[in-house]
Amino acid sequence: MDSSSDVTTIDHHGLEQYYEDFKEYITGDLKDLPLSITGKPTLIQAMKTVDLKFRVPSRRSITSEYLPKLHEQIINKLKTACSSTDFL
């Protein structure tokens, strides 16, 4: 049996969702690990096994792109929640 037949390929939309899920996993479930884990060859190889198209986001892209966007989303949710309340 060919082991490559066990690998599921992901379409473009699915790949984007996969990146988002991966970033949430790194910043959520793995929050106690350093972001440098994203550059470890073992993790990179494991993700290539899952899907050859997927590229592990770099520590730089997580800190300069993803985390600021996440921060802005949280601030906006807090502003909305605070503006719709009568008392704090």
Buried (B, 14 or more C-beta within 10 A) or exposed (E): EEEEEEEEEBEEEBBEEBBEEBBEEBBEEEEEEEBEEBEEEEBBEEBBEEBEEBEBBEBEBBEEEBBEEBEEEEEEEEEEEEEEEEEE
